Amino acid sequence: MPASVARTRTGGFPIGLRLTGPLAAQQPADTAAWAVPAGFGCVDLPAAMRETGRDWAQAGLPVGTIDLFGREWGGMLSADAGQRRETVALAQQAIRSSAAHGCGIHFVVMLAEDVNLPRRETFGYMVESYGQLHDVLEATDTRIAIEGWPGCNAHCCNPESYRAFLREMNSPRFGINYDPSHLIRMGIDPLRFVREFASQVVHVHGKDTLIDQERLYEIGHEQAGVFGEPYAWGNWHWRYTIPGRGSAPWPELLAVLKAAGYAGYVSIELEDVDFNGTPEGERRGFIAARDHLQTA
């Protein structure tokens, strides 16, 4: 890794970026020509960009993670056994392909296909399906990183579900993509969470959440407002932000990770209405987030 890579002040973790918007539509060499001099040390890619992994590495940005799926996430938790078998086979193929293109960590979200099914039922499907990936993860010497986005009746977005699933897998091949923004929006203490799960964190997202206390007072957690509009990249009383504009205690979080031996990246995931939408806006957002993490 080049010596010029930007790092967090606490922990000294190299800072990367996760591509989901306009910058992902550019050629790897074009985005890397900006990102490498800006000090970014890795790139996280969507599944559709899987085959560009080597191109990014050659341009100076190694791959941090590649999404395991595009639109097929829910098939792993489907009530249809045939659909689960098909999606498991697709996942096994994707793991081999990602590994061949330089990826060591596969990014997943545990989305339910049918959000109306009981969670105890979909939990069982998840354990069955992901358990069948262990051998191919061993063979490719790669890992799964589970992000806790709490949509679509997802699992592994709170301590109860993460704890239960990781206990069932009982393997270092399965770990956590630590993203404090999702915990904050749910009212879960991100510092307490990382203190419990730091040893199982395999990747980190640099993203934050702003809680609008005035709107929370006016509307509450569970209600929609009558007047105005919900936030973009959020809801009525909260919105995602770059690090430093929300309530995540970054120095404390990073210190816990360092003490636990975490040695990976902190990849900025840009979901902030102040920056999303254009390549120029994304670049400004990534730089502002980088600057904050370098002082955190």
TORKOL-4160 file (C-alpha; in steps of 0.2 Angstrom, whole numbers, padded with zeros to 4 digits, m for minus):
296
<pt num="1" X="0000" Y="0000" Z="0000"/>
<pt num="2" X="0007" Y="0017" Z="m0005"/>
<pt num="3" X="0014" Y="0027" Z="0010"/>
<pt num="4" X="0003" Y="0042" Z="0004"/>
<pt num="5" X="m0014" Y="0033" Z="0008"/>
<pt num="6" X="m0024" Y="0043" Z="0020"/>
<pt num="7" X="m0027" Y="0036" Z="0037"/>
<pt num="8" X="m0039" Y="0038" Z="0052"/>
<pt num="9" X="m0030" Y="0048" Z="0066"/>
<pt num="10" X="m0036" Y="0035" Z="0079"/>
<pt num="11" X="m0031" Y="0018" Z="0074"/>
<pt num="12" X="m0021" Y="0023" Z="0058"/>
<pt num="13" X="m0034" Y="0013" Z="0047"/>
<pt num="14" X="m0032" Y="0016" Z="0028"/>
<pt num="15" X="m0047" Y="0026" Z="0021"/>
<pt num="16" X="m0056" Y="0019" Z="0006"/>
<pt num="17" X="m0072" Y="0023" Z="m0004"/>
<pt num="18" X="m0087" Y="0013" Z="m0008"/>
<pt num="19" X="m0094" Y="0017" Z="m0026"/>
<pt num="20" X="m0113" Y="0017" Z="m0028"/>
<pt num="21" X="m0116" Y="0033" Z="m0038"/>
<pt num="22" X="m0110" Y="0043" Z="m0053"/>
<pt num="23" X="m0092" Y="0039" Z="m0050"/>
<pt num="24" X="m0096" Y="0021" Z="m0052"/>
<pt num="25" X="m0101" Y="0024" Z="m0070"/>
<pt num="26" X="m0084" Y="0031" Z="m0075"/>
<pt num="27" X="m0069" Y="0020" Z="m0081"/>
<pt num="28" X="m0059" Y="0013" Z="m0066"/>
<pt num="29" X="m0043" Y="0022" Z="m0073"/>
<pt num="30" X="m0053" Y="0039" Z="m0073"/>
<pt num="31" X="m0059" Y="0038" Z="m0055"/>
<pt num="32" X="m0043" Y="0031" Z="m0049"/>
<pt num="33" X="m0033" Y="0045" Z="m0057"/>
<pt num="34" X="m0043" Y="0056" Z="m0044"/>
<pt num="35" X="m0044" Y="0045" Z="m0029"/>
<pt num="36" X="m0026" Y="0039" Z="m0028"/>
<pt num="37" X="m0019" Y="0056" Z="m0027"/>
<pt num="38" X="m0033" Y="0060" Z="m0015"/>
<pt num="39" X="m0026" Y="0047" Z="m0003"/>
<pt num="40" X="m0039" Y="0034" Z="m0004"/>
<pt num="41" X="m0033" Y="0016" Z="m0001"/>
<pt num="42" X="m0046" Y="0004" Z="m0008"/>
<pt num="43" X="m0062" Y="0004" Z="m0018"/>
<pt num="44" X="m0078" Y="m0006" Z="m0013"/>
<pt num="45" X="m0088" Y="m0012" Z="m0029"/>
<pt num="46" X="m0105" Y="m0016" Z="m0033"/>
<pt num="47" X="m0108" Y="m0034" Z="m0040"/>
<pt num="48" X="m0110" Y="m0027" Z="m0058"/>
<pt num="49" X="m0092" Y="m0021" Z="m0057"/>
<pt num="50" X="m0085" Y="m0038" Z="m0051"/>
<pt num="51" X="m0074" Y="m0041" Z="m0067"/>
<pt num="52" X="m0066" Y="m0024" Z="m0065"/>
<pt num="53" X="m0057" Y="m0028" Z="m0049"/>
<pt num="54" X="m0040" Y="m0031" Z="m0057"/>
<pt num="55" X="m0042" Y="m0015" Z="m0067"/>
<pt num="56" X="m0044" Y="m0005" Z="m0051"/>
<pt num="57" X="m0029" Y="m0014" Z="m0043"/>
<pt num="58" X="m0018" Y="m0009" Z="m0058"/>
<pt num="59" X="m0024" Y="0009" Z="m0057"/>
<pt num="60" X="m0018" Y="0009" Z="m0039"/>
<pt num="61" X="m0034" Y="0005" Z="m0029"/>
<pt num="62" X="m0035" Y="m0012" Z="m0022"/>
<pt num="63" X="m0053" Y="m0020" Z="m0019"/>
<pt num="64" X="m0060" Y="m0018" Z="m0002"/>
<pt num="65" X="m0076" Y="m0028" Z="m0004"/>
<pt num="66" X="m0087" Y="m0033" Z="m0019"/>
<pt num="67" X="m0106" Y="m0035" Z="m0017"/>
<pt num="68" X="m0110" Y="m0053" Z="m0017"/>
<pt num="69" X="m0126" Y="m0050" Z="m0027"/>
<pt num="70" X="m0135" Y="m0037" Z="m0038"/>
<pt num="71" X="m0154" Y="m0040" Z="m0036"/>
<pt num="72" X="m0153" Y="m0058" Z="m0029"/>
<pt num="73" X="m0151" Y="m0055" Z="m0011"/>
<pt num="74" X="m0168" Y="m0061" Z="m0005"/>
<pt num="75" X="m0166" Y="m0078" Z="m0013"/>
<pt num="76" X="m0155" Y="m0084" Z="0000"/>
<pt num="77" X="m0169" Y="m0081" Z="0013"/>
<pt num="78" X="m0183" Y="m0087" Z="0001"/>
<pt num="79" X="m0197" Y="m0099" Z="0007"/>
<pt num="80" X="m0195" Y="m0108" Z="m0009"/>
<pt num="81" X="m0182" Y="m0122" Z="m0007"/>
<pt num="82" X="m0178" Y="m0122" Z="m0026"/>
<pt num="83" X="m0175" Y="m0103" Z="m0026"/>
<pt num="84" X="m0163" Y="m0105" Z="m0011"/>
<pt num="85" X="m0154" Y="m0118" Z="m0020"/>
<pt num="86" X="m0152" Y="m0108" Z="m0036"/>
<pt num="87" X="m0147" Y="m0092" Z="m0026"/>
<pt num="88" X="m0134" Y="m0103" Z="m0016"/>
<pt num="89" X="m0127" Y="m0109" Z="m0033"/>
<pt num="90" X="m0126" Y="m0091" Z="m0039"/>
<pt num="91" X="m0117" Y="m0085" Z="m0023"/>
<pt num="92" X="m0104" Y="m0099" Z="m0024"/>
<pt num="93" X="m0101" Y="m0094" Z="m0042"/>
<pt num="94" X="m0099" Y="m0076" Z="m0037"/>
<pt num="95" X="m0087" Y="m0080" Z="m0023"/>
<pt num="96" X="m0076" Y="m0089" Z="m0035"/>
<pt num="97" X="m0077" Y="m0075" Z="m0048"/>
<pt num="98" X="m0074" Y="m0061" Z="m0036"/>
<pt num="99" X="m0059" Y="m0070" Z="m0028"/>
<pt num="100" X="m0052" Y="m0072" Z="m0046"/>
<pt num="101" X="m0053" Y="m0054" Z="m0048"/>
<pt num="102" X="m0044" Y="m0049" Z="m0032"/>
<pt num="103" X="m0058" Y="m0048" Z="m0019"/>
<pt num="104" X="m0055" Y="m0056" Z="m0002"/>
<pt num="105" X="m0071" Y="m0049" Z="0006"/>
<pt num="106" X="m0089" Y="m0052" Z="m0001"/>
<pt num="107" X="m0102" Y="m0039" Z="0005"/>
<pt num="108" X="m0119" Y="m0045" Z="0009"/>
<pt num="109" X="m0136" Y="m0039" Z="0017"/>
<pt num="110" X="m0148" Y="m0052" Z="0024"/>
<pt num="111" X="m0164" Y="m0046" Z="0015"/>
<pt num="112" X="m0180" Y="m0056" Z="0017"/>
<pt num="113" X="m0188" Y="m0061" Z="0000"/>
<pt num="114" X="m0205" Y="m0060" Z="0008"/>
<pt num="115" X="m0206" Y="m0046" Z="0022"/>
<pt num="116" X="m0222" Y="m0054" Z="0029"/>
<pt num="117" X="m0214" Y="m0070" Z="0034"/>
<pt num="118" X="m0210" Y="m0073" Z="0053"/>
<pt num="119" X="m0192" Y="m0068" Z="0057"/>
<pt num="120" X="m0189" Y="m0085" Z="0065"/>
<pt num="121" X="m0194" Y="m0093" Z="0049"/>
<pt num="122" X="m0183" Y="m0083" Z="0038"/>
<pt num="123" X="m0168" Y="m0084" Z="0050"/>
<pt num="124" X="m0169" Y="m0103" Z="0047"/>
<pt num="125" X="m0168" Y="m0101" Z="0029"/>
<pt num="126" X="m0153" Y="m0089" Z="0031"/>
<pt num="127" X="m0143" Y="m0101" Z="0041"/>
<pt num="128" X="m0146" Y="m0115" Z="0029"/>
<pt num="129" X="m0142" Y="m0105" Z="0014"/>
<pt num="130" X="m0126" Y="m0096" Z="0020"/>
<pt num="131" X="m0120" Y="m0112" Z="0029"/>
<pt num="132" X="m0118" Y="m0119" Z="0011"/>
<pt num="133" X="m0105" Y="m0106" Z="0007"/>
<pt num="134" X="m0092" Y="m0111" Z="0020"/>
<pt num="135" X="m0083" Y="m0123" Z="0009"/>
<pt num="136" X="m0081" Y="m0111" Z="m0006"/>
<pt num="137" X="m0075" Y="m0097" Z="0006"/>
<pt num="138" X="m0062" Y="m0109" Z="0013"/>
<pt num="139" X="m0057" Y="m0114" Z="m0004"/>
<pt num="140" X="m0055" Y="m0096" Z="m0010"/>
<pt num="141" X="m0048" Y="m0090" Z="0007"/>
<pt num="142" X="m0061" Y="m0076" Z="0007"/>
<pt num="143" X="m0074" Y="m0070" Z="0019"/>
<pt num="144" X="m0092" Y="m0063" Z="0021"/>
<pt num="145" X="m0095" Y="m0046" Z="0028"/>
<pt num="146" X="m0113" Y="m0043" Z="0033"/>
<pt num="147" X="m0119" Y="m0026" Z="0034"/>
<pt num="148" X="m0134" Y="m0022" Z="0045"/>
<pt num="149" X="m0145" Y="m0011" Z="0034"/>
<pt num="150" X="m0162" Y="m0013" Z="0043"/>
<pt num="151" X="m0174" Y="m0014" Z="0028"/>
<pt num="152" X="m0184" Y="m0027" Z="0019"/>
<pt num="153" X="m0186" Y="m0036" Z="0036"/>
<pt num="154" X="m0167" Y="m0040" Z="0036"/>
<pt num="155" X="m0158" Y="m0050" Z="0048"/>
<pt num="156" X="m0141" Y="m0046" Z="0056"/>
<pt num="157" X="m0145" Y="m0028" Z="0059"/>
<pt num="158" X="m0146" Y="m0029" Z="0078"/>
<pt num="159" X="m0135" Y="m0038" Z="0091"/>
<pt num="160" X="m0148" Y="m0051" Z="0094"/>
<pt num="161" X="m0148" Y="m0057" Z="0076"/>
<pt num="162" X="m0130" Y="m0054" Z="0072"/>
<pt num="163" X="m0125" Y="m0064" Z="0088"/>
<pt num="164" X="m0137" Y="m0079" Z="0084"/>
<pt num="165" X="m0131" Y="m0080" Z="0066"/>
<pt num="166" X="m0113" Y="m0079" Z="0069"/>
<pt num="167" X="m0115" Y="m0092" Z="0083"/>
<pt num="168" X="m0124" Y="m0104" Z="0070"/>
<pt num="169" X="m0110" Y="m0101" Z="0057"/>
<pt num="170" X="m0096" Y="m0104" Z="0070"/>
<pt num="171" X="m0083" Y="m0099" Z="0057"/>
<pt num="172" X="m0071" Y="m0084" Z="0055"/>
<pt num="173" X="m0076" Y="m0084" Z="0036"/>
<pt num="174" X="m0092" Y="m0075" Z="0042"/>
<pt num="175" X="m0090" Y="m0058" Z="0050"/>
<pt num="176" X="m0097" Y="m0040" Z="0051"/>
<pt num="177" X="m0097" Y="m0025" Z="0040"/>
<pt num="178" X="m0097" Y="m0012" Z="0054"/>
<pt num="179" X="m0108" Y="0003" Z="0049"/>
<pt num="180" X="m0113" Y="0014" Z="0064"/>
<pt num="181" X="m0125" Y="0024" Z="0054"/>
<pt num="182" X="m0138" Y="0010" Z="0054"/>
<pt num="183" X="m0137" Y="0007" Z="0072"/>
<pt num="184" X="m0139" Y="0025" Z="0076"/>
<pt num="185" X="m0155" Y="0026" Z="0066"/>
<pt num="186" X="m0162" Y="0011" Z="0075"/>
<pt num="187" X="m0158" Y="0018" Z="0092"/>
<pt num="188" X="m0144" Y="0005" Z="0096"/>
<pt num="189" X="m0128" Y="0011" Z="0104"/>
<pt num="190" X="m0114" Y="0010" Z="0091"/>
<pt num="191" X="m0101" Y="0010" Z="0104"/>
<pt num="192" X="m0108" Y="m0004" Z="0115"/>
<pt num="193" X="m0111" Y="m0014" Z="0099"/>
<pt num="194" X="m0093" Y="m0012" Z="0093"/>
<pt num="195" X="m0087" Y="m0017" Z="0110"/>
<pt num="196" X="m0096" Y="m0033" Z="0109"/>
<pt num="197" X="m0092" Y="m0037" Z="0091"/>
<pt num="198" X="m0076" Y="m0029" Z="0087"/>
<pt num="199" X="m0067" Y="m0046" Z="0085"/>
<pt num="200" X="m0079" Y="m0051" Z="0072"/>
<pt num="201" X="m0078" Y="m0035" Z="0061"/>
<pt num="202" X="m0070" Y="m0038" Z="0044"/>
<pt num="203" X="m0074" Y="m0022" Z="0036"/>
<pt num="204" X="m0080" Y="m0004" Z="0041"/>
<pt num="205" X="m0090" Y="0009" Z="0033"/>
<pt num="206" X="m0087" Y="0027" Z="0036"/>
<pt num="207" X="m0105" Y="0034" Z="0037"/>
<pt num="208" X="m0115" Y="0043" Z="0050"/>
<pt num="209" X="m0133" Y="0047" Z="0055"/>
<pt num="210" X="m0140" Y="0064" Z="0060"/>
<pt num="211" X="m0155" Y="0063" Z="0072"/>
<pt num="212" X="m0165" Y="0079" Z="0070"/>
<pt num="213" X="m0171" Y="0081" Z="0088"/>
<pt num="214" X="m0184" Y="0094" Z="0084"/>
<pt num="215" X="m0192" Y="0083" Z="0071"/>
<pt num="216" X="m0191" Y="0068" Z="0083"/>
<pt num="217" X="m0200" Y="0078" Z="0096"/>
<pt num="218" X="m0213" Y="0084" Z="0083"/>
<pt num="219" X="m0216" Y="0067" Z="0075"/>
<pt num="220" X="m0209" Y="0053" Z="0085"/>
<pt num="221" X="m0200" Y="0037" Z="0080"/>
<pt num="222" X="m0214" Y="0028" Z="0072"/>
<pt num="223" X="m0225" Y="0041" Z="0064"/>
<pt num="224" X="m0225" Y="0050" Z="0047"/>
<pt num="225" X="m0227" Y="0069" Z="0047"/>
<pt num="226" X="m0242" Y="0078" Z="0040"/>
<pt num="227" X="m0232" Y="0093" Z="0034"/>
<pt num="228" X="m0216" Y="0094" Z="0025"/>
<pt num="229" X="m0206" Y="0079" Z="0018"/>
<pt num="230" X="m0195" Y="0065" Z="0024"/>
<pt num="231" X="m0176" Y="0068" Z="0022"/>
<pt num="232" X="m0168" Y="0061" Z="0006"/>
<pt num="233" X="m0156" Y="0047" Z="0012"/>
<pt num="234" X="m0166" Y="0045" Z="0028"/>
<pt num="235" X="m0184" Y="0047" Z="0034"/>
<pt num="236" X="m0194" Y="0060" Z="0044"/>
<pt num="237" X="m0182" Y="0062" Z="0059"/>
<pt num="238" X="m0166" Y="0056" Z="0053"/>
<pt num="239" X="m0154" Y="0056" Z="0038"/>
<pt num="240" X="m0138" Y="0048" Z="0033"/>
<pt num="241" X="m0123" Y="0059" Z="0033"/>
<pt num="242" X="m0104" Y="0059" Z="0030"/>
<pt num="243" X="m0094" Y="0056" Z="0046"/>
<pt num="244" X="m0093" Y="0071" Z="0057"/>
<pt num="245" X="m0110" Y="0077" Z="0053"/>
<pt num="246" X="m0120" Y="0064" Z="0063"/>
<pt num="247" X="m0118" Y="0057" Z="0081"/>
<pt num="248" X="m0106" Y="0043" Z="0079"/>
<pt num="249" X="m0092" Y="0045" Z="0091"/>
<pt num="250" X="m0078" Y="0040" Z="0079"/>
<pt num="251" X="m0062" Y="0042" Z="0090"/>
<pt num="252" X="m0070" Y="0030" Z="0103"/>
<pt num="253" X="m0077" Y="0018" Z="0089"/>
<pt num="254" X="m0060" Y="0017" Z="0080"/>
<pt num="255" X="m0050" Y="0015" Z="0097"/>
<pt num="256" X="m0061" Y="0000" Z="0101"/>
<pt num="257" X="m0057" Y="m0008" Z="0084"/>
<pt num="258" X="m0039" Y="m0005" Z="0086"/>
<pt num="259" X="m0038" Y="m0013" Z="0103"/>
<pt num="260" X="m0047" Y="m0028" Z="0096"/>
<pt num="261" X="m0034" Y="m0030" Z="0082"/>
<pt num="262" X="m0044" Y="m0024" Z="0067"/>
<pt num="263" X="m0032" Y="m0020" Z="0053"/>
<pt num="264" X="m0044" Y="m0017" Z="0038"/>
<pt num="265" X="m0051" Y="m0002" Z="0029"/>
<pt num="266" X="m0063" Y="0012" Z="0034"/>
<pt num="267" X="m0072" Y="0014" Z="0017"/>
<pt num="268" X="m0083" Y="0030" Z="0016"/>
<pt num="269" X="m0101" Y="0026" Z="0010"/>
<pt num="270" X="m0108" Y="0042" Z="0003"/>
<pt num="271" X="m0126" Y="0043" Z="0006"/>
<pt num="272" X="m0128" Y="0062" Z="0010"/>
<pt num="273" X="m0141" Y="0073" Z="0002"/>
<pt num="274" X="m0128" Y="0087" Z="0002"/>
<pt num="275" X="m0116" Y="0078" Z="m0009"/>
<pt num="276" X="m0125" Y="0064" Z="m0019"/>
<pt num="277" X="m0130" Y="0065" Z="m0037"/>
<pt num="278" X="m0115" Y="0071" Z="m0047"/>
<pt num="279" X="m0097" Y="0066" Z="m0049"/>
<pt num="280" X="m0091" Y="0083" Z="m0043"/>
<pt num="281" X="m0103" Y="0082" Z="m0028"/>
<pt num="282" X="m0097" Y="0064" Z="m0024"/>
<pt num="283" X="m0079" Y="0070" Z="m0025"/>
<pt num="284" X="m0082" Y="0084" Z="m0012"/>
<pt num="285" X="m0092" Y="0072" Z="m0001"/>
<pt num="286" X="m0078" Y="0059" Z="m0001"/>
<pt num="287" X="m0065" Y="0072" Z="0003"/>
<pt num="288" X="m0074" Y="0080" Z="0017"/>
<pt num="289" X="m0077" Y="0063" Z="0025"/>
<pt num="290" X="m0059" Y="0059" Z="0022"/>
<pt num="291" X="m0054" Y="0075" Z="0031"/>
<pt num="292" X="m0065" Y="0071" Z="0046"/>
<pt num="293" X="m0059" Y="0053" Z="0048"/>
<pt num="294" X="m0041" Y="0059" Z="0047"/>
<pt num="295" X="m0044" Y="0070" Z="0062"/>
<pt num="296" X="m0055" Y="0057" Z="0072"/>
